[in-house]
Amino acid sequence: MLFQTNSKLKEEEKPIYKYSLPAFETCPGAGACVEWCMWRDIYRLRGQRCIDAHKRNLEIMKKPFFVDMAVFELEQNPRIDLLRWCDSGDVPSQILLDKITSIASQTVGGVSGGVFHYCYSKSLHLDWSGFKSLPNTKMIQSYGGKYDNLIDKRSAHAVVIAKGKRLAGYVDASNSDLKAVRNNRI
């Protein structure tokens, strides 16, 4: 299976599936976030096996058959109706963003009712217009990167703040990704 879930995403009202890429090496827009990235601790805890799985996902994603393989899996698994791209790492290139966009465009509807695709990203230098134009997608711009000046605050965006702190007008999605899917100020 290409798409998995984890303890946080599985506990949602509906399980959210994910596709993980290697943190750091797929983060061209990373900035200050590299210093406090949660994946440092997760990789230390889970070890090389986790890192290798994420690297394998990146290599599979680069293959010419990836789009067809991903669409097939999504069509065969009607339980997957929410899919988070790059829960670790980020969208590293326009070529891979175009693949994600193609997968999303082919899973808008269908037997299972379609799949909603979303991701947080600091890769704001890429052309997201195709992805964002689809009715079943959401791109959440993420602060803390090289391209913060490109963030459009009128669109979905996320700010990381210290645990337990509040930011007026923003929802805390640290315990529920559905809050991120349903809100624009995270």
Order of alpha helices (4+ residues) and beta strands (2+ residues): alpha-beta-alpha-alpha-alpha-alpha-beta-alpha-beta-alpha-beta-beta-alpha
